[in-house]
């Protein structure tokens, strides 16, 4: 029984760690794509020494969204750092399998309580980014269809790579946000049950004076 | 241990850590408590008789007593049970 609990904990922690890594990669790619967009659009303005509309407005929008995405990236990095600590640090007082499992549950619970708020930010961040990239991919479909016969194979391939990247990032964003929500639901239920356990522990402490 | 813990989780940590005799400083370091809060919690557990304090080679040591066993057992059972109940999170 206790081995099954430890295995379950190990699987859950591995899954959550993968989720954090995926989230970080997604945020990193979104930041990189945003920067590429800004550079590509600002360069002609610098060369012409004038502000070109509507590109300038788009750049401003991408910079504003980019700040949020960068914050999302930093939150993800902090979360990953703390979760690595949680996975790797052994406190040295677990003298049995049951103690080890309890220690891991307490650590995970404390981690979840501490990151509940930022997790909501990650859910929103990945969902918005996912939706943005899906919309962007949808917008590119028409362009790709229009250039299929008229451009060189290299240009078409290049457009297809851009489209695929947007599609993958879009799907990943929606998937990651969904997984974070599922993680929240799992731990929210456990937290609710902790409240019940606390009541019983309180009674036990009261009765032991 | 970092993060937000409940009072009972902190008590559990202190009591589990003090199965081997520990100094006040090592307890607050390991359990990530500040001095005042640590004093408060340890004082509470001493008052309940869950911890005992004694001097050894000039060091003040704290050790978990047998009286704490029902609390530690119940805590462990409840947490293992609530964790195992319900669906598992996986990707």
Interface residues (C-beta under 8 A of the other chain):
Chain A: X2 X4 X5 X8 X9 X11 X12 X15 X16 X18 X19 X82 X85 X86 X91 X93 X94 X95 X98 X99 X101 X102 X103 X105 X106 X107 X109 X110 X111 X112 X113 X114 X115 X179 X182 X183 X186 X187 X189 X190 X193 X194 X197 X198 X200 X201 X202 X204 X205 X208 X209
Chain B: X1 X2 X3 X4 X5 X6 X8 X9 X11 X12 X13 X16 X17 X19 X20 X30 X47 X48 X49 X50 X67 X70 X71 X74 X75 X76 X78 X79 X80 X82 X83 X84 X85 X86 X87 X88 X89 X90 X91
